[in-house]
Amino acid sequence: NPPSSAPLQPPPGSSASVAAAAAAAAAAASGSTQPLKLTYSETLDRIKEEFQFLQTQYHSLKLECEKLATEKTEIQRHYVMYYEMSYGLNIEMHKQTEIAKRLNVICAQLIPFLSQEHQQQVVQAMERAKQVTMGELNASIGVRGLPPLPPTQQLQAQHLSQHAAHGLPMAPHPSGLPHPGLALGGGSGLLALSGALGAQLASKDERAHLEAVAAVAAAEHHRGITNKIILTDHLTGLLTPGRELTSAVKMVLYFNRNPLAMQGAYPPGAFGLPPPGVNGELAGAAGYGAGLHLVSPQMNGSAAAAVAVAYESPHPHMRVPGLPASLQSAASGKPAYSFHVSADGQMQPVPFPPDALLGPGIPRHARQIHTLSHGEVVCAVTISTSTRHVYTGGKGCVKVWDISQPGSKSPMAQLDCLNRDNYIRSCKLLPDGRTLIVGGEASTLSIWDLATPTPRIKAELTSSAPACYALAISPDNKVCFSCCSDGNIVVWDLHNQTLVRQFQGHTDGASCIDISNDGTKLWTGGLDNTVRCWDLREGRQLQQHDFTSQIFSLGYCPTGEWLAVGMESSNVEVLHVSKPDKYQLHLHESCVLSLKFAYCGKWFVSTGKDNLLNAWRTPYGSSIFQSKESSSVLSCDISPDDQFIVTGSGDKKATVYEVIY
């Protein structure tokens, strides 16, 4: 048969091409003439190319599917998060409505005790407080940068304010704290009542002023409720009744529970409550961390900002340098203070686990039990293993205190060291309580024998450096490490009182030091903005971490792989010693002067120039408690049984706290 005209050739690499090649090969084998002749090797090459093409397509589709699956997971996570927020905000709205009802009942019960004239004034003031027009509401909401209320929400707001007129019996607040309504939602009723009571002794002008204050309080009250209504309406499509309260709900309820959240235009003590702020026994600061950071780290900035819209920031000055704008906007309500920093530098707020502040070994707060009036700035403190004696280092001497008995304290001994005008910078007690090592603004370390009836210096260790900034003792108590002002780390043999070795690397003063529990690694921080790890067996540097701030303090976790570092920049950073990720904590407002881990390893404390003592959960930094002293807190120590904390401060005293579990 004559050959037909040449057929149209399929594109190379297509299935038709491979089929044509196979047909040509078969025709060649049968002896018929075909326009295209391929050898077996060419056919196999074509098949191989087709297979590789299909394989590439398969991998591309697989990656696309994985990407879609990841996006689906993200969307589901955001859905659950918005769901929880919506439910929590609905709960909060109804809670505030209930508070308004109860306060209305209280007012109704107290009004009959007033004189007839003042009863009429109070009733009129209360009626005026309830008569908030939609124009006023829209105007107040516009100030916050939100759109006017739609008609359905206007009806909701009117319905809510009408319900506030009906009362229910007042029940005690379940947390045992002062009822949040007394400081927030109930401002209108209580200020109106206080205005009427004060009017019995006030002039006519003063009465007018008090009534004006009551009207302002009413407007503030309605403004807060309205903002919550708007936010709830945005999320109401995700709400399904009956869901169990979760972390987001607790977050929302926290805002009206914590004393730090009670902000307003009223003077401190206006409602018989202590002024907002930090005091010596701030157990509520634990809720500050737990409530705030139960937000999912995947939450975007706009969603976080929406949660914060109805709340004023109690710490407007606490802004984290270098944060993305989205996180800064979220921080405008309740500023986040704990962030996880990944290996690539991504910073995300930390979602604290539910047991962050629970469980054995986690304190609830600390109670001040002793004040030790040293007489000079206390730059160094330590407490004995028996927890009976405290040693405070000031200018030219260390004073010894017996804290085993209550009552006012006076030192039981004074150890004169260094020169009279030079400050003690560190003092370390050996576990047997018989030897104290003291260093400071001198080239000499003093070793004191405390076992004798009168403590005496039994040896002095002299180096070439003009000052010692910090000391550490090896776990076997045979070696002392001294951080020197020239940047060197001097290693001393305590038995022979000789210099064994020097670690050189810091280019400025070595300011702080700690040693691992097994005694194999030494961690030092310096004024050269570095933290370094040293191998004590081989005598060499293992790691170096560079920072943008001077290092003032550090501590190595006794039970884990975490190192906490206190910065001149006010940050506390918790580093994993073998992984690149870390946590960054932002509750201090000035440089972090000292830091110490509890011996259980589950928590640590830091002190600063901002007068604060902060206790943190290891490693993610949930705030356990916070205490504010009257001056900079320069030093701290924790007893070996984790029952006591000692601090030394700039107002010439040391403070002993009992840790409450």
C-alpha atoms as one frame of an Amber mdcrd trajectory, in Angstrom:
protein
   0.000   0.000   0.000   1.345   3.466  -0.744   2.120   5.458   2.380  -0.449
   7.991   3.400   0.369  11.611   3.917   2.387  12.363   7.101   0.100  12.606
  10.122   0.098  15.620  12.439   2.785  15.006  15.064   1.702  15.291  18.724
   3.809  17.517  20.975   6.846  15.824  22.540   6.320  14.557  26.091   2.537
  14.133  25.713   0.650  10.868  26.151  -0.273  10.900  22.441   3.403  11.176
  21.559   4.266   8.173  23.659   1.367   6.195  22.137   2.483   7.108  18.625
   6.002   6.040  19.401   4.764   2.707  20.708   2.577   2.203  17.599   5.507
   2.979  15.333   7.674   0.502  17.185   4.993  -2.176  16.822   4.573  -1.446
  13.112   8.284  -1.686  12.587   8.334  -5.037  14.307   5.574  -6.360  11.964
   7.411  -5.191   8.859   4.905  -2.515   7.722   6.268   0.836   6.634   5.476
   3.884   8.905   6.672   7.452   8.655   8.150   7.463  12.223  10.611   4.843
  13.344  11.886   4.804  16.949  14.326   2.451  18.555  13.560   0.789  21.864
  15.958   3.103  23.702  14.267   6.175  22.198  10.872   4.845  23.170  12.048
   4.224  26.711  13.512   7.718  26.864  10.158   9.149  25.766   8.367   7.114
  28.436  10.915   8.216  31.008  10.370  11.866  30.088   6.623  11.425  30.330
   6.980   9.767  33.724   9.174  12.597  34.993   6.686  15.158  33.706   3.834
  13.391  35.504   5.937  13.055  38.622   6.665  16.800  38.605   2.962  17.522
  38.185   2.202  15.155  41.065   4.652  16.917  43.412   3.304  20.309  42.421
  -0.267  19.228  43.125   0.794  17.609  46.381   2.416  20.857  47.576  -0.702
  22.767  46.571  -2.880  20.352  48.554  -0.639  20.667  51.599  -0.807  24.444
  51.346  -4.593  24.333  51.132  -4.732  21.963  54.105  -2.575  24.380  56.131
  -4.814  27.298  55.177  -7.860  25.260  56.137  -6.332  24.546  59.554  -5.582
  28.258  60.022  -9.132  29.207  59.093 -10.519  26.618  61.514  -8.262  27.964
  64.252  -9.435  31.505  63.631 -13.043  30.317  63.574 -12.688  28.692  66.998
 -10.916  31.756  68.346 -13.630  34.162  67.141 -16.273  31.775  68.427 -14.758
  31.821  71.905 -14.356  35.589  71.870 -17.958  36.058  70.822 -19.237  33.801
  73.565 -17.049  35.509  76.150 -18.161  38.976  75.133 -21.810  37.944  75.278
 -21.229  36.640  78.786 -19.533  39.911  79.694 -22.430  41.974  78.315 -24.985
  40.042  80.348 -22.753  40.244  83.391 -22.590  44.043  83.150 -26.365  44.152
  82.737 -26.742  42.094  85.900 -24.371  44.421  87.741 -26.445  47.432  86.680
 -29.605  45.731  87.965 -28.042  44.963  91.343 -26.648  48.460  91.752 -30.081
  49.850  90.977 -31.497  47.726  93.793 -28.829  48.995  96.194 -29.641  52.592
  95.297 -33.356  51.948  95.782 -32.656  50.483  99.235 -30.431  53.392 100.316
 -32.598  56.263  99.055 -35.205  55.936 101.906 -32.452  56.686 104.444 -31.994
  60.175 102.973 -34.016  63.243 103.839 -37.075  63.903 101.711 -35.403  66.761
  99.848 -32.299  64.728  99.036 -34.341  61.671  98.120 -35.989  63.704  95.384
 -32.612  64.961  94.159 -31.134  61.460  94.018 -34.148  60.062  92.162 -33.941
  62.866  89.629 -30.179  62.341  89.206 -30.704  58.614  88.643 -33.405  59.295
  86.059 -31.152  61.759  84.263 -28.364  59.149  84.257 -30.657  56.668  82.478
 -31.814  59.134  79.836 -28.965  58.740  77.349 -30.083  59.640  73.841 -28.918
  57.789  70.760 -27.236  60.994  69.597 -25.094  61.000  72.742 -24.300  57.317
  72.268 -23.337  57.809  68.638 -21.231  60.831  69.539 -19.394  58.938  72.297
 -18.823  55.965  70.015 -17.556  58.260  67.279 -14.879  59.496  69.660 -13.575
  55.915  69.795 -13.336  55.760  66.032 -16.231  53.329  65.534 -19.212  53.685
  63.143 -22.617  54.807  64.485 -24.898  52.148  65.871 -27.141  50.432  63.315
 -30.881  50.498  64.173 -30.880  46.932  65.523 -28.065  47.727  67.928 -29.740
  50.979  68.955 -32.693  48.882  70.040 -30.291  46.551  71.873 -28.719  49.477
  73.736 -32.130  50.878  74.699 -33.254  47.437  75.768 -30.132  47.045  77.899
 -30.524  50.390  79.637 -34.203  49.661  80.332 -33.298  46.341  81.919 -30.927
  48.116  84.279 -33.990  49.581  86.013 -35.075  46.149  87.276 -33.251  44.856
  90.319 -32.087  41.503  91.640 -30.672  40.572  95.064 -26.978  41.340  95.459
 -24.775  38.236  95.685 -21.123  38.194  96.791 -18.608  38.290  93.966 -17.389
  34.736  93.354 -13.716  35.659  93.299 -13.863  37.267  96.724 -12.505  40.525
  95.248 -14.372  43.834  95.373 -17.159  43.659  92.833 -15.923  45.130  89.541
 -19.187  46.931  89.081 -18.321  49.123  92.042 -15.456  50.603  90.058 -16.649
  50.330  86.476 -20.215  49.625  85.390 -21.823  51.000  88.525 -20.181  54.373
  88.322 -23.379  56.216  87.485 -25.477  54.880  90.356 -22.819  55.142  93.038
 -21.611  58.574  92.020 -25.188  59.825  92.009 -25.673  58.374  95.475 -22.406
  59.790  96.789 -23.387  63.143  95.292 -26.646  63.097  97.254 -24.984  62.077
 100.503 -22.317  64.728 100.108 -24.948  67.312  99.318 -26.223  67.141 102.911
 -23.056  69.008 103.914 -22.372  70.864 100.666 -23.418  74.161  99.224 -25.755
  74.535  96.276 -22.794  75.000  93.881 -21.119  71.853  95.184 -24.356  69.901
  94.711 -24.520  71.039  91.082 -20.935  69.939  90.566 -21.591  66.496  92.065
 -24.632  66.030  89.849 -22.506  66.924  86.825 -19.974  64.279  87.868 -22.815
  61.768  88.130 -23.920  62.576  84.581 -20.354  62.115  83.293 -20.136  58.764
  85.064 -23.415  57.671  83.497 -22.171  58.568  80.025 -18.925  56.647  80.620
 -20.893  53.647  81.836 -23.142  53.588  78.760 -20.211  54.135  76.439 -18.458
  51.025  77.764 -21.602  48.913  77.435 -22.274  50.154  73.908 -18.778  49.342
  72.677 -19.193  45.805  73.977 -22.553  45.517  72.200 -20.970  46.543  68.897
 -18.094  44.109  69.224 -20.434  41.304  70.204 -22.629  42.020  67.180 -19.637
  41.714  64.842 -18.983  38.197  66.110 -22.497  37.004  66.852 -22.726  34.895
  63.674 -20.191  32.504  65.159 -22.012  32.043  68.436 -23.633  28.777  69.393
 -25.273  28.683  72.854 -24.169  26.151  75.409 -20.433  26.038  74.677 -18.175
  25.605  77.683 -16.196  28.665  78.822 -12.667  28.568  77.462  -9.505  30.610
  77.607 -10.866  33.524  75.592 -13.832  33.802  77.947 -11.487  33.886  80.908
  -9.482  36.568  79.138 -12.540  38.794  78.783 -13.769  38.193  82.318 -10.302
  39.049  83.586 -10.580  42.662  82.469 -13.240  43.366  85.083 -11.632  41.220
  87.775  -8.114  42.546  88.004  -7.466  45.634  90.142  -4.991  46.882  87.539
  -7.822  47.131  85.014  -9.823  49.603  87.075  -9.071  52.798  85.198 -11.319
  55.794  84.873 -11.745  59.519  85.287 -12.404  59.215  89.022  -9.832  59.961
  91.726  -8.203  57.015  93.568 -10.329  55.829  96.447 -13.487  57.423  95.043
 -15.475  54.275  95.747 -13.760  53.175  98.918 -11.350  50.968  96.965  -7.537
  51.208  96.984  -6.161  53.270  94.087  -5.167  51.294  91.008  -1.508  50.343
  90.868   1.017  47.898  92.232   1.414  47.154  95.912   3.467  44.881  98.111
   1.223  41.842  97.742  -0.037  41.830  94.199  -1.476  38.379  93.666  -3.656
  39.912  90.977  -0.672  40.382  88.691  -0.808  36.659  88.063  -4.190  37.146
  86.473  -2.695  39.979  84.444  -0.508  37.475  82.614  -2.943  34.597  82.531
  -5.847  36.643  81.274  -4.005  38.560  78.621  -2.021  35.856  76.907  -4.698
  33.261  76.477  -5.067  34.862  73.061  -4.000  32.566  70.245  -0.636  33.589
  68.724  -2.235  33.267  65.287  -4.627  36.106  66.132  -4.034  38.997  63.750
  -3.507  42.567  64.857  -6.962  43.852  63.908  -8.731  41.093  65.816  -6.568
  41.696  68.876  -7.244  45.413  68.648 -10.983  44.719  68.423 -10.862  42.799
  71.705  -9.118  45.732  73.340 -11.493  48.423  72.054 -13.622  48.742  75.199
 -10.711  48.857  77.657  -8.255  51.537  78.625  -4.591  50.579  79.045  -3.367
  50.653  82.655   0.237  50.914  81.438   0.227  53.276  78.448   3.978  53.793
  78.786   4.678  50.078  78.330   5.271  49.789  74.617   7.632  47.225  73.248
  10.335  48.666  70.949  10.540  46.996  67.566   7.134  45.324  67.640   5.161
  45.103  64.396   2.417  47.696  64.058  -0.247  45.007  64.309   1.063  43.883
  67.683   1.399  47.484  68.862  -2.267  48.058  68.011  -3.179  44.989  69.997
  -1.101  46.339  72.842  -3.168  49.505  72.944  -5.720  47.781  75.158  -3.817
  45.488  77.508  -0.176  45.480  76.430   1.245  42.031  75.864   4.380  41.437
  77.907   5.510  37.915  76.962   6.583  37.095  73.414   8.017  34.009  71.776
  10.832  34.802  69.355  11.456  32.075  66.768  14.754  31.278  65.071  13.912
  33.593  62.159  13.119  36.512  64.486   9.306  36.261  64.294   7.733  37.612
  67.499   4.346  36.350  68.684   2.444  36.877  71.975   2.665  33.766  74.139
  -0.537  31.737  74.697  -0.043  30.632  78.291  -1.129  27.064  79.140  -4.071
  26.631  81.547  -1.765  25.385  84.326   0.682  28.306  84.007  -0.106  29.553
  87.524  -1.320  26.295  89.051   0.222  23.141  90.432   2.776  22.255  93.099
   5.759  24.527  93.454   4.067  27.571  91.853   3.614  30.468  94.332   0.450
  32.528  94.612   2.084  35.655  95.987   4.766  36.864  98.419   4.200  38.537
 101.780   6.657  40.997 103.264   7.675  39.790 106.729  10.878  41.669 107.636
  12.551  44.971 106.857  16.291  45.030 107.586  17.569  48.603 107.938  21.149
  48.267 106.742  21.924  52.007 106.714  23.564  52.049 103.279  22.485  51.073
  99.778  22.223  47.261  99.771  24.019  45.991  96.647  24.263  42.317  97.651
  22.130  39.890  99.671  22.190  36.186 100.457  20.223  33.884 102.760  21.522
  30.834 104.597  20.491  27.252 103.855  18.784  27.095 107.256  16.840  30.285
 106.303  17.765  31.691 109.710  20.392  34.238 108.689  20.435  36.934 106.019
  23.603  38.718 104.890  23.364  42.230 103.438  26.269  43.931 101.679  26.530
  47.711 101.594  29.335  50.224 101.751  32.459  48.689 103.296  30.711  45.960
 105.305  28.378  42.978 105.371  25.757  42.836 108.125  24.353  39.576 109.508
  20.683  39.342 110.537  18.729  36.691 112.416  15.270  36.455 110.816  14.064
  33.385 112.709  12.016  35.494 115.127   9.404  38.174 114.354   9.764  41.768
 115.418  12.068  44.674 114.648  15.560  43.728 113.577  19.066  44.876 114.346
  22.203  43.209 112.940  23.764  40.469 115.054  27.204  41.028 113.495  29.026
  43.376 111.141  31.824  42.148 108.874  34.061  45.024 107.781  35.531  44.296
 104.365  37.239  46.088 101.505  37.761  49.794 102.035  35.355  51.842 104.088
  33.953  53.757 101.101  33.780  50.861  98.610  30.558  48.976  97.974  30.140
  45.227  98.347  28.902  43.922  94.963  28.432  40.212  95.748  28.503  37.836
  98.681  28.155  34.048  98.531  27.591  31.657 101.412  28.800  28.072 101.253
  25.993  25.555 101.967  27.394  24.579 105.360  26.928  28.183 106.518  30.506
  28.339 107.839  32.172  30.348 105.050  31.190  33.627 103.376  32.962  34.999
 100.293  32.707  38.744  99.662  33.679  40.756  96.587  33.170  44.312  95.456
  34.892  47.516  94.435  38.374  46.236  95.276  40.907  43.858  93.770  40.609
  41.553  96.797  38.031  38.905  97.699  37.520  38.278 101.429  36.850  34.769
 102.743  35.186  34.859 106.165  35.130  32.104 108.741  31.689  32.231 110.357
  32.179  29.178 112.560  34.206  31.058 115.166  32.438  32.948 117.982  33.504
  36.176 116.290  33.568  35.993 112.486  37.045  36.615 111.068  38.773  36.826
 107.693  40.617  33.567 107.092  41.969  34.363 103.610  42.077  37.052 100.939
  42.289  36.443  97.191  43.870  39.210  95.130  43.614  39.614  91.365  44.801
  42.282  88.936  41.276  43.595  88.274  40.217  46.697  90.225  36.735  45.340
  91.069  34.623  42.189  91.305  31.030  42.494  90.056  29.683  38.986  90.755
  30.605  35.643  92.356  29.610  32.010  91.871  30.520  28.841  93.756  30.905
  25.407  92.126  28.441  22.687  93.215  31.223  20.829  95.048  32.159  24.060
  96.915  35.808  23.726  95.893  36.029  26.522  93.332  34.973  30.171  93.301
  34.413  32.157  90.086  34.831  35.927  90.102  33.463  38.290  87.414  35.974
  41.100  87.097  35.615  44.662  85.902  38.278  44.039  83.223  36.084  41.356
  81.594  38.035  38.350  82.852  36.485  35.445  84.780  38.925  34.383  87.497
  38.790  30.813  88.832  39.959  30.368  92.440  40.810  27.190  94.352  39.113
  27.762  97.712  41.099  25.063  99.522  44.528  26.333  98.533  43.415  29.974
  98.055  45.160  30.134  94.672  44.265  31.439  91.230  43.740  28.423  88.962
  42.694  29.910  85.617  41.230  32.939  83.850  38.564  32.889  81.156  39.169
  35.744  78.740  36.651  36.866  76.147  34.468  39.711  77.421  35.683  43.023
  76.029  34.117  45.004  78.879  33.300  44.252  82.495  31.829  40.835  83.303
  28.710  41.735  85.282  26.904  38.499  86.189  27.478  34.761  86.423  25.826
  31.396  87.082  26.909  27.773  86.892  25.088  24.641  85.732  24.015  22.136
  88.374  26.460  19.502  87.143  29.318  21.985  87.411  30.449  21.560  83.803
  29.304  24.852  82.270  29.617  28.458  83.325  27.419  31.277  82.014  28.561
  34.897  82.159  27.054  38.187  81.014  28.940  41.354  80.285  28.779  45.061
  79.641  29.969  44.207  76.103  26.361  43.133  75.283  27.240  39.418  75.208
  26.355  36.278  77.133  29.008  33.555  76.980  29.074  29.886  77.938  32.324
  28.293  79.115  33.317  24.618  79.309  34.888  24.167  82.737  36.475  20.823
  81.871  38.232  21.996  78.724  38.645  25.621  79.744  37.251  27.127  76.541
  34.291  29.182  75.355  31.392  27.111  73.971  28.756  29.682  72.987  28.278
  33.393  72.576  24.944  35.221  72.386  25.023  38.822  71.160  22.463  41.416
  72.241  21.805  45.096  71.604  21.891  45.963  75.303  24.277  45.568  78.199
  23.729  42.478  80.360  23.168  43.262  84.041  21.974  39.913  85.429  21.424
  36.273  84.516  20.430  32.914  86.000  20.579  29.322  84.814  17.520  27.145
  85.490  18.524  24.386  87.947  16.312  21.757  86.303  16.171  22.636  82.635
  17.824  24.006  79.561  16.836  27.641  80.086  18.924  30.712  80.785  17.223
  33.953  81.903  19.009  37.221  81.130  18.256  40.680  82.562  19.054  43.625
  80.294  19.926  47.274  80.670  17.114  47.851  78.133  14.491  46.589  80.696
  13.869  43.302  78.848  14.169  39.856  80.382  15.074  37.224  77.785  14.788
  33.481  78.445  17.065  31.546  76.095  17.085  27.839  75.327  20.719  26.794
  75.617  20.633  24.354  72.683  17.862  25.743  70.438  17.588  29.136  68.725
  14.137  30.087  70.060  13.632  32.260  73.120  11.074  34.236  75.127  11.159
  38.007  75.626   9.440  39.522  78.678   8.470  43.183  79.004   7.089  44.002
  82.464  10.060  45.989  83.780  10.143  49.680  82.936  13.860  50.175  83.526
  17.074  48.138  83.652  16.905  44.656  85.229  19.476  44.686  88.025  19.253
  41.164  89.469  17.745  37.784  88.661  17.487  34.476  90.491  15.851  31.099
  89.773  13.952  29.203  92.443  15.697  25.948  93.303  12.729  23.943  91.973
  13.314  25.594  88.587   9.606  26.295  87.987   9.845  30.059  88.515  12.327
  32.873  88.852  12.418  36.461  90.078  13.904  39.629  88.640  14.349  43.077
  90.161  14.926  46.436  88.576  15.606  50.110  88.745  11.821  50.567  88.414
  11.456  49.471  92.093   9.799  46.203  91.009  10.222  42.604  92.089   8.684
  40.374  89.405   8.130  36.618  89.707   7.885  34.710  86.410   6.900  31.215
  85.335   9.686  29.233  83.650  10.245  29.504  80.709   7.465  31.497  79.038
   7.258  34.228  81.649   3.681  34.239  82.887   3.633  36.836  85.682   3.078
  35.054  89.010   3.218  38.075  91.305   4.720  41.523  91.468   5.811  43.727
  94.353   6.770  47.395  94.202   9.301  48.743  96.677  10.126  52.332  97.506
  13.412  52.479  95.589  15.506  50.617  93.018  15.874  46.918  93.848  19.555
  46.141  93.287  19.882  42.522  94.422  17.892  39.426  95.324  18.245  35.872
  96.573  15.920  32.896  97.125  16.280  30.436  99.999  17.188  26.831  99.078
  13.723  25.637 100.166  12.036  28.301  97.944  10.172  29.668 100.959  11.796
  33.111 101.231  12.943  35.901  98.911  15.390  38.589 100.045  15.908  41.869
  98.188  18.342  44.717  98.668  17.347  48.225  97.625  18.541  51.761  97.103
  16.700  53.080 100.152  19.314  51.483 102.445  17.355  48.432 103.503  16.760
  44.794 102.685  13.317  43.193 102.558  12.451  39.579 103.393   9.369  38.069
 101.719   7.637  34.841 102.627   6.524  32.965  99.507   2.869  31.886  99.784
   1.813  28.719  97.911
